[in-house]
């Protein structure tokens, strides 16, 4: 990334078409964020999801996508939180690879 924004990245270890991302925040100060996918961790597709006005609430943010973008690496970049701490407790990614539907859960 070329900007100083905070980010979280996961290698899903396979190529997936992502259909849903759920993020469990532990604080109310989420700021603005975007979700991106990459096949190689170098070239990033246009943002899969951009949360322009994140609600001031802790808990799950469930985000659906109608995207056909395939990726192995998923990145959540926080673009409006330079002076605020951001804490993620869990990220759940749903999608498919071939005919197989998957759900991946990442916890801290």
C-alpha positions as CSV (number, residue, x, y, z in Angstrom):
1,X,0.0,0.0,0.0
2,X,1.2,3.5,-0.8
3,X,-0.7,5.3,1.9
4,X,-0.1,5.3,5.7
5,X,-3.5,3.9,6.5
6,X,-3.8,1.1,9.0
7,X,-4.6,-2.3,7.5
8,X,-5.2,-6.0,8.3
9,X,-4.3,-8.7,5.8
10,X,-4.9,-12.4,5.6
11,X,-3.6,-15.1,3.2
12,X,-6.5,-17.4,2.6
13,X,-4.1,-20.0,1.0
14,X,-6.4,-20.6,-2.0
15,X,-8.2,-18.6,-4.6
16,X,-11.8,-17.7,-3.7
17,X,-14.7,-15.7,-5.0
18,X,-15.7,-13.8,-1.9
19,X,-19.4,-13.3,-1.4
20,X,-19.6,-12.0,2.2
21,X,-17.3,-10.5,4.8
22,X,-18.2,-10.1,8.5
23,X,-16.0,-8.1,10.8
24,X,-16.3,-8.1,14.6
25,X,-15.0,-4.8,15.9
26,X,-14.2,-4.4,19.6
27,X,-14.4,-0.6,19.7
28,X,-16.9,1.9,18.4
29,X,-14.3,3.9,16.5
30,X,-14.0,2.0,13.2
31,X,-13.6,5.0,10.9
32,X,-13.8,4.4,7.2
33,X,-12.5,1.2,5.7
34,X,-12.3,-0.7,2.4
35,X,-12.0,-4.4,1.6
36,X,-9.7,-5.4,-1.2
37,X,-8.7,-8.7,-2.9
38,X,-5.5,-9.7,-4.6
39,X,-4.3,-13.0,-6.2
40,X,-0.6,-12.3,-5.5
41,X,-0.4,-9.7,-2.6
42,X,1.1,-7.2,-5.1
43,X,-1.7,-6.2,-7.5
44,X,-4.9,-5.3,-5.8
45,X,-8.3,-5.2,-7.5
46,X,-10.6,-2.2,-7.1
47,X,-12.1,-2.2,-3.6
48,X,-14.5,-5.1,-3.2
49,X,-16.4,-3.1,-0.6
50,X,-16.0,0.4,0.7
51,X,-17.7,1.4,3.9
52,X,-18.1,5.1,3.6
53,X,-20.0,5.8,6.8
54,X,-19.2,3.2,9.4
55,X,-21.7,3.2,12.2
56,X,-20.5,4.1,15.6
57,X,-21.1,0.8,17.2
58,X,-19.0,-2.2,18.2
59,X,-20.0,-5.6,17.1
60,X,-20.4,-7.3,13.7
61,X,-20.5,-5.4,10.4
62,X,-21.8,-7.9,7.9
63,X,-21.0,-6.9,4.3
64,X,-22.4,-8.6,1.2
65,X,-21.0,-8.4,-2.2
66,X,-22.2,-9.2,-5.7
67,X,-18.6,-9.3,-6.9
68,X,-17.0,-11.8,-9.2
69,X,-13.6,-10.9,-8.1
70,X,-11.3,-13.8,-7.2
71,X,-8.5,-13.5,-4.7
72,X,-6.2,-15.2,-2.3
73,X,-5.3,-12.3,-0.1
74,X,-7.9,-10.2,1.6
75,X,-7.0,-6.8,3.0
76,X,-9.1,-4.4,5.2
77,X,-7.6,-0.9,5.0
78,X,-8.8,1.8,7.4
79,X,-8.6,5.0,5.6
80,X,-10.2,7.4,8.0
81,X,-8.7,6.3,11.3
82,X,-5.2,7.8,11.4
83,X,-5.6,9.2,14.9
84,X,-7.9,6.6,16.3
85,X,-7.2,3.1,17.4
86,X,-9.0,0.3,15.5
87,X,-9.4,-3.2,17.0
88,X,-10.8,-6.2,15.1
89,X,-11.7,-9.4,17.1
90,X,-12.8,-11.6,14.2
91,X,-13.2,-11.7,10.5
92,X,-15.4,-14.2,8.7
93,X,-15.1,-14.6,4.9
94,X,-17.7,-16.6,2.9
95,X,-17.2,-17.5,-0.7
96,X,-16.6,-20.3,-3.1
97,X,-13.9,-22.0,-5.1
98,X,-15.1,-24.1,-8.0
99,X,-18.3,-25.8,-6.8
100,X,-17.3,-25.7,-3.1
101,X,-18.8,-23.1,-0.8
102,X,-16.5,-22.0,2.1
103,X,-16.5,-20.0,5.3
104,X,-13.2,-19.0,6.8
105,X,-13.0,-17.5,10.3
106,X,-9.9,-15.6,11.5
107,X,-9.7,-14.7,15.3
108,X,-7.1,-12.8,17.2
